[in-house]
């Protein structure tokens, strides 16, 4: 039988300087590939893509017009080089002080599509991704 009594006592003699923060190394090749792909998406869909940028060092963020949600998501899902077939997260934000107060973000692996709208209307996406049927 094991004795776990010593687990309840605190060993305060640990040296804090021995611990190092976990920092993810920058992958410059992936960063460059994401920048180039973001520029490519912007060139293919100039009517809808308003801005392309990298956030957190390695996440491509594509800002689009609300009318472009279906075309942009379809492009990213069906395009051979993207294959944006999974949606990991959906987030909606209401910031009343902004002109375009509503923001809807569809996030996947290293790609985030963000649409801004003043009316709060964004097209239904469950026809493209079954997990988005929020009824």
Phi and psi restraints in degrees (value plus and minus 20) as a CYANA .aco file:
   2 UNK   PHI    -106.1   -66.1
   2 UNK   PSI     128.2   168.2
   3 UNK   PHI    -125.2   -85.2
   3 UNK   PSI     102.7   142.7
   4 UNK   PHI    -126.0   -86.0
   4 UNK   PSI      -4.2    35.8
   5 UNK   PHI     -83.8   -43.8
   5 UNK   PSI     -54.1   -14.1
   6 UNK   PHI     -93.5   -53.5
   6 UNK   PSI     -30.5     9.5
   7 UNK   PHI     -92.5   -52.5
   7 UNK   PSI     -41.8    -1.8
   8 UNK   PHI    -102.7   -62.7
   8 UNK   PSI     -33.0     7.0
   9 UNK   PHI    -113.5   -73.5
   9 UNK   PSI     128.0   168.0
  10 UNK   PHI    -116.7   -76.7
  10 UNK   PSI     107.7   147.7
  11 UNK   PHI    -115.2   -75.2
  11 UNK   PSI      75.2   115.2
  12 UNK   PHI    -104.6   -64.6
  12 UNK   PSI     -12.0    28.0
  13 UNK   PHI    -106.6   -66.6
  13 UNK   PSI     -15.7    24.3
  14 UNK   PHI     -85.7   -45.7
  14 UNK   PSI     116.9   156.9
  15 UNK   PHI    -109.0   -69.0
  15 UNK   PSI      96.4   136.4
  16 UNK   PHI     -85.2   -45.2
  16 UNK   PSI     -49.0    -9.0
  17 UNK   PHI     -89.1   -49.1
  17 UNK   PSI     -33.5     6.5
  18 UNK   PHI     -99.3   -59.3
  18 UNK   PSI     -36.6     3.4
  19 UNK   PHI    -109.4   -69.4
  19 UNK   PSI     118.0   158.0
  20 UNK   PHI    -139.4   -99.4
  20 UNK   PSI     125.9   165.9
  21 UNK   PHI     -89.1   -49.1
  21 UNK   PSI     123.7   163.7
  22 UNK   PHI    -103.6   -63.6
  22 UNK   PSI      95.4   135.4
  23 UNK   PHI    -142.7  -102.7
  23 UNK   PSI     105.5   145.5
  24 UNK   PHI     -94.9   -54.9
  24 UNK   PSI     107.5   147.5
  25 UNK   PHI     -87.6   -47.6
  25 UNK   PSI     128.6   168.6
  26 UNK   PHI     -97.8   -57.8
  26 UNK   PSI     106.8   146.8
  27 UNK   PHI    -118.3   -78.3
  27 UNK   PSI      77.5   117.5
  28 UNK   PHI     -86.3   -46.3
  28 UNK   PSI     -53.2   -13.2
  29 UNK   PHI     -85.6   -45.6
  29 UNK   PSI     -65.9   -25.9
  30 UNK   PHI     -85.2   -45.2
  30 UNK   PSI     -58.9   -18.9
  31 UNK   PHI     -81.3   -41.3
  31 UNK   PSI     -65.1   -25.1
  32 UNK   PHI     -85.4   -45.4
  32 UNK   PSI     -60.7   -20.7
  33 UNK   PHI     -82.9   -42.9
  33 UNK   PSI     -60.4   -20.4
  34 UNK   PHI     -86.2   -46.2
  34 UNK   PSI     -59.6   -19.6
  35 UNK   PHI     -82.0   -42.0
  35 UNK   PSI     -66.3   -26.3
  36 UNK   PHI     -84.5   -44.5
  36 UNK   PSI     -60.3   -20.3
  37 UNK   PHI     -88.4   -48.4
  37 UNK   PSI     -57.8   -17.8
  38 UNK   PHI     -81.3   -41.3
  38 UNK   PSI     -61.5   -21.5
  39 UNK   PHI     -84.2   -44.2
  39 UNK   PSI     -58.3   -18.3
  40 UNK   PHI     -83.9   -43.9
  40 UNK   PSI     -65.1   -25.1
  41 UNK   PHI     -82.2   -42.2
  41 UNK   PSI     -61.2   -21.2
  42 UNK   PHI     -82.6   -42.6
  42 UNK   PSI     -55.9   -15.9
  43 UNK   PHI     -94.4   -54.4
  43 UNK   PSI     -53.6   -13.6
  44 UNK   PHI     -95.6   -55.6
  44 UNK   PSI     -52.1   -12.1
  45 UNK   PHI    -147.0  -107.0
  45 UNK   PSI      38.7    78.7
  46 UNK   PHI     -86.7   -46.7
  46 UNK   PSI     -42.0    -2.0
  47 UNK   PHI     -88.2   -48.2
  47 UNK   PSI     -49.6    -9.6
  48 UNK   PHI    -129.9   -89.9
  48 UNK   PSI     -53.7   -13.7
  49 UNK   PHI     -98.6   -58.6
  49 UNK   PSI     101.6   141.6
  50 UNK   PHI    -117.7   -77.7
  50 UNK   PSI     -55.6   -15.6
  51 UNK   PHI    -177.1  -137.1
  51 UNK   PSI     123.4   163.4
  52 UNK   PHI    -147.5  -107.5
  52 UNK   PSI     111.2   151.2
  53 UNK   PHI    -171.3  -131.3
  53 UNK   PSI     143.4   183.4
  54 UNK   PHI    -121.6   -81.6
  54 UNK   PSI     115.1   155.1
  55 UNK   PHI    -141.9  -101.9
  55 UNK   PSI     134.0   174.0
  56 UNK   PHI      33.7    73.7
  56 UNK   PSI       2.2    42.2
  57 UNK   PHI      64.9   104.9
  57 UNK   PSI     -52.2   -12.2
  58 UNK   PHI    -166.3  -126.3
  58 UNK   PSI       7.5    47.5
  59 UNK   PHI    -141.1  -101.1
  59 UNK   PSI     101.3   141.3
  60 UNK   PHI     -98.7   -58.7
  60 UNK   PSI     106.6   146.6
  61 UNK   PHI    -137.0   -97.0
  61 UNK   PSI     102.8   142.8
  62 UNK   PHI    -132.9   -92.9
  62 UNK   PSI      93.0   133.0
  63 UNK   PHI    -110.5   -70.5
  63 UNK   PSI     106.9   146.9
  64 UNK   PHI    -149.9  -109.9
  64 UNK   PSI     143.7   183.7
  65 UNK   PHI     -95.5   -55.5
  65 UNK   PSI     126.6   166.6
  66 UNK   PHI     -76.6   -36.6
  66 UNK   PSI     -50.6   -10.6
  67 UNK   PHI     -90.1   -50.1
  67 UNK   PSI     -33.7     6.3
  68 UNK   PHI    -118.1   -78.1
  68 UNK   PSI     -12.0    28.0
  69 UNK   PHI     -79.9   -39.9
  69 UNK   PSI     -72.5   -32.5
  70 UNK   PHI     -84.5   -44.5
  70 UNK   PSI     -69.3   -29.3
  71 UNK   PHI     -82.5   -42.5
  71 UNK   PSI     -59.7   -19.7
  72 UNK   PHI     -90.8   -50.8
  72 UNK   PSI     -65.3   -25.3
  73 UNK   PHI     -84.2   -44.2
  73 UNK   PSI     -59.1   -19.1
  74 UNK   PHI     -82.3   -42.3
  74 UNK   PSI     -64.0   -24.0
  75 UNK   PHI     -80.0   -40.0
  75 UNK   PSI     -67.9   -27.9
  76 UNK   PHI     -87.3   -47.3
  76 UNK   PSI     -51.8   -11.8
  77 UNK   PHI     -96.2   -56.2
  77 UNK   PSI     -61.0   -21.0
  78 UNK   PHI    -113.9   -73.9
  78 UNK   PSI     -36.3     3.7
  79 UNK   PHI     -90.8   -50.8
  79 UNK   PSI     117.2   157.2
  80 UNK   PHI     -79.7   -39.7
  80 UNK   PSI     -59.1   -19.1
  81 UNK   PHI    -101.3   -61.3
  81 UNK   PSI     -35.4     4.6
  82 UNK   PHI    -118.4   -78.4
  82 UNK   PSI     -79.6   -39.6
  83 UNK   PHI      29.5    69.5
  83 UNK   PSI      32.2    72.2
  84 UNK   PHI     -96.6   -56.6
  84 UNK   PSI      49.6    89.6
  85 UNK   PHI    -112.3   -72.3
  85 UNK   PSI     -29.4    10.6
  86 UNK   PHI    -142.6  -102.6
  86 UNK   PSI     118.5   158.5
  87 UNK   PHI    -129.3   -89.3
  87 UNK   PSI      99.4   139.4
  88 UNK   PHI    -110.1   -70.1
  88 UNK   PSI     -48.5    -8.5
  89 UNK   PHI    -176.5  -136.5
  89 UNK   PSI     123.4   163.4
  90 UNK   PHI    -147.2  -107.2
  90 UNK   PSI     111.7   151.7
  91 UNK   PHI    -155.5  -115.5
  91 UNK   PSI     115.4   155.4
  92 UNK   PHI    -142.7  -102.7
  92 UNK   PSI     115.9   155.9
  93 UNK   PHI    -150.3  -110.3
  93 UNK   PSI     120.0   160.0
  94 UNK   PHI    -138.6   -98.6
  94 UNK   PSI      94.4   134.4
  95 UNK   PHI    -136.2   -96.2
  95 UNK   PSI      76.0   116.0
  96 UNK   PHI     -80.5   -40.5
  96 UNK   PSI     -42.2    -2.2
  97 UNK   PHI    -100.9   -60.9
  97 UNK   PSI     -32.3     7.7
  98 UNK   PHI    -110.6   -70.6
  98 UNK   PSI     134.2   174.2
  99 UNK   PHI     -83.4   -43.4
  99 UNK   PSI     -68.5   -28.5
 100 UNK   PHI    -120.7   -80.7
 100 UNK   PSI      67.6   107.6
 101 UNK   PHI     -97.8   -57.8
 101 UNK   PSI     -42.7    -2.7
 102 UNK   PHI    -118.6   -78.6
 102 UNK   PSI     117.5   157.5
 103 UNK   PHI    -152.1  -112.1
 103 UNK   PSI     108.7   148.7
 104 UNK   PHI    -140.2  -100.2
 104 UNK   PSI     110.3   150.3
 105 UNK   PHI    -144.0  -104.0
 105 UNK   PSI     105.0   145.0
 106 UNK   PHI    -124.7   -84.7
 106 UNK   PSI      99.6   139.6
 107 UNK   PHI    -137.1   -97.1
 107 UNK   PSI     121.3   161.3
 108 UNK   PHI    -154.9  -114.9
 108 UNK   PSI    -170.0  -130.0
 109 UNK   PHI     -99.8   -59.8
 109 UNK   PSI      85.4   125.4
 110 UNK   PHI      43.4    83.4
 110 UNK   PSI      -8.8    31.2
 111 UNK   PHI    -152.1  -112.1
 111 UNK   PSI     114.4   154.4
 112 UNK   PHI    -152.0  -112.0
 112 UNK   PSI     108.0   148.0
 113 UNK   PHI    -128.8   -88.8
 113 UNK   PSI     105.7   145.7
 114 UNK   PHI    -144.2  -104.2
 114 UNK   PSI     105.8   145.8
 115 UNK   PHI    -137.3   -97.3
 115 UNK   PSI     116.4   156.4
 116 UNK   PHI    -130.7   -90.7
 116 UNK   PSI     121.8   161.8
 117 UNK   PHI    -172.5  -132.5
 117 UNK   PSI     128.2   168.2
 118 UNK   PHI    -112.3   -72.3
 118 UNK   PSI     -40.2    -0.2
 119 UNK   PHI    -116.6   -76.6
 119 UNK   PSI     -35.5     4.5
 120 UNK   PHI      69.2   109.2
 120 UNK   PSI     -14.7    25.3
 121 UNK   PHI    -117.9   -77.9
 121 UNK   PSI     101.6   141.6
 122 UNK   PHI    -150.7  -110.7
 122 UNK   PSI     118.2   158.2
 123 UNK   PHI     -77.0   -37.0
 123 UNK   PSI     129.8   169.8
 124 UNK   PHI     -92.5   -52.5
 124 UNK   PSI     111.5   151.5
 125 UNK   PHI    -129.9   -89.9
 125 UNK   PSI     -16.5    23.5
 126 UNK   PHI     -88.0   -48.0
 126 UNK   PSI     -35.4     4.6
 127 UNK   PHI     -92.0   -52.0
 127 UNK   PSI     -38.8     1.2
 128 UNK   PHI    -119.3   -79.3
 128 UNK   PSI     -55.1   -15.1
 129 UNK   PHI    -151.9  -111.9
 129 UNK   PSI      96.0   136.0
 130 UNK   PHI     -79.3   -39.3
 130 UNK   PSI     -49.5    -9.5
 131 UNK   PHI     -90.6   -50.6
 131 UNK   PSI     -31.2     8.8
 132 UNK   PHI    -111.7   -71.7
 132 UNK   PSI     -10.3    29.7
 133 UNK   PHI     -99.1   -59.1
 133 UNK   PSI      74.8   114.8
 134 UNK   PHI    -117.5   -77.5
 134 UNK   PSI       2.9    42.9
